[in-house]
Amino acid sequence: MTKGLIFAFHGGPTSFINRVNDVVDQLDDVDLSLLERLCEWSKDNGFVIPMGSLELTVADIQFRLKKLERLELIDFGVRV
């Protein structure tokens, strides 16, 4: 059974915070909401995006996560 998808902040939390400032103009409200959730999950859920926790289509989730990875905000891809 899949619990979710593990992610990490690219370069660690400090690097993530610095990088957000550099790319914030490339993020929309949905991206920012997702980043807020990722920050919560990093503390409360051991850096795991729980299965079924996002109210987006699978295609939109994939697009958003790839966008955040391309902007060097997160690294992801390991299922647990």
C-alpha positions in Angstrom: 0.0 0.0 0.0 1.3 3.4 -0.9 1.4 5.9 2.0 2.4 8.9 -0.2 5.3 10.6 -1.9 8.5 11.6 -0.1 9.9 15.0 -1.0 12.8 17.1 0.2 13.5 20.8 0.1 16.2 21.3 -2.6 19.4 22.2 -0.8 17.7 22.0 2.6 15.3 24.3 4.4 17.6 27.4 4.4 18.3 27.0 0.7 14.6 26.5 0.1 13.7 29.8 1.9 16.3 31.7 0.0 15.2 30.2 -3.4 11.5 31.0 -2.8 12.5 34.7 -2.9 14.2 34.3 -6.2 11.3 32.5 -8.0 8.2 33.8 -6.2 7.1 35.8 -9.3 6.9 32.5 -11.2 4.4 31.0 -8.7 0.6 31.3 -8.8 -1.8 31.0 -5.9 -2.1 27.3 -6.3 1.7 26.8 -6.2 1.9 29.0 -3.1 -0.9 27.0 -1.4 0.9 23.7 -2.3 4.2 25.1 -0.9 2.4 26.0 2.3 1.1 22.4 2.6 4.6 21.0 1.9 6.0 23.1 4.7 3.3 21.7 7.0 4.0 18.1 5.8 7.7 18.6 6.3 7.1 19.1 10.1 4.0 17.0 10.7 4.3 14.1 8.3 8.0 13.4 7.9 8.3 15.0 4.4 5.6 12.8 2.9 2.8 14.1 0.7 -0.1 11.8 1.9 -2.0 10.0 -0.8 -5.3 11.6 -1.6 -4.5 14.8 0.4 -4.5 17.2 -2.6 -7.8 18.3 -4.2 -6.2 18.6 -7.6 -6.3 16.3 -10.6 -3.4 13.9 -11.0 -2.2 15.8 -14.1 -2.3 19.1 -12.2 -0.4 17.6 -9.2 2.2 16.2 -11.5 2.5 19.6 -13.3 2.8 21.5 -10.0 5.4 19.2 -8.5 7.5 19.2 -11.6 7.3 23.0 -11.7 8.5 23.3 -8.1 11.3 20.8 -8.8 12.3 22.7 -12.0 12.5 25.9 -10.0 14.8 24.0 -7.6 12.4 24.4 -4.6 11.8 20.7 -3.9 13.1 17.2 -4.9 10.6 14.4 -5.0 9.9 11.0 -6.5 10.2 8.3 -3.9 7.0 6.5 -2.9 6.5 5.1 0.5 
